[in-house]
Amino acid sequence: MIKKCLFPAAGYGTRFLPATKAMPKEMLPILTKPLIQYGVEEAMEAGCDVMSIITGRGKRAITDHFDISYELEHQIQGSSKEKMLADIRNIIDKCTFTYTRQNEMKGLGDAIFKGKVLVGETDPFAVVLADDLCVNPKGDGILKQMVKLYEKYKCCIVACMEVPKEDVHKYGIIEGNQIEEGVFMVSNMVEKPDNDKAPSNLAVIGRYVLTPDIFEIIEKTKPGKNGELQITDALCSQAKKGMVIAYKFKGKRFDCGSVDGFVEATNYYYNLEKEKK
């Protein structure tokens, strides 16, 4: 079973300035819940109960969110607003939270490597990027789908989706052969290729299931695009020496690291809530 989920959350969120000047981008709310809470709930659905968060300077709000606020709870005790804390109380009761810092922004590969002290070196673990908000209202969440696939293949798995050809330069792009419906054996991965040089239009998004040997591979990986240590490059090395699976997930993904995606997600969840009433 995969019990630990790593949340890289040290980025500055510059596309949302000035809102993110003093507030972590992971705490931006979609309706009444911050982005990172949606990610934690997805990880819980997949069977994880240890949430390991890579933070940075100015990110204390994340730590405080996943802790008891005695003053607030006292103020609303017995009122109609008390039920609004039910979900976060459930998370706090059922999960353990661990934290470490990424002192310098050196890429997603570096952030995941920093998480080694939290998730350990012996067991597989999940990775969720909170600003990729994923939802599958008619079935299993994306991470749960991937955990089930891991039980079959026992290797690193990345979530992928088709993107327009003109957008491939924004993503890590996979090359591979389909081995079953929606499942690809990866032969190559390229980080943000030029549109005319991309091997496909299957883009990696912020959901991973990783085996512990990834840490040794990251350690040997040289900085790539923009001088950052890319998890895409490490996974490409692993694919060529062993096995990496790309999974075309069932559901929707919103890029909440962009204003357009954030607004789209807000409208989607608002309409979803209206349908429930």
Summary of the structure (lengths in Angstrom):
residues: 277
radius of gyration: 18.5
end to end distance: 36.0
largest distance: 60.9
contacts: 918
relative contact order: 0.17
helix: 41%
strand: 26%
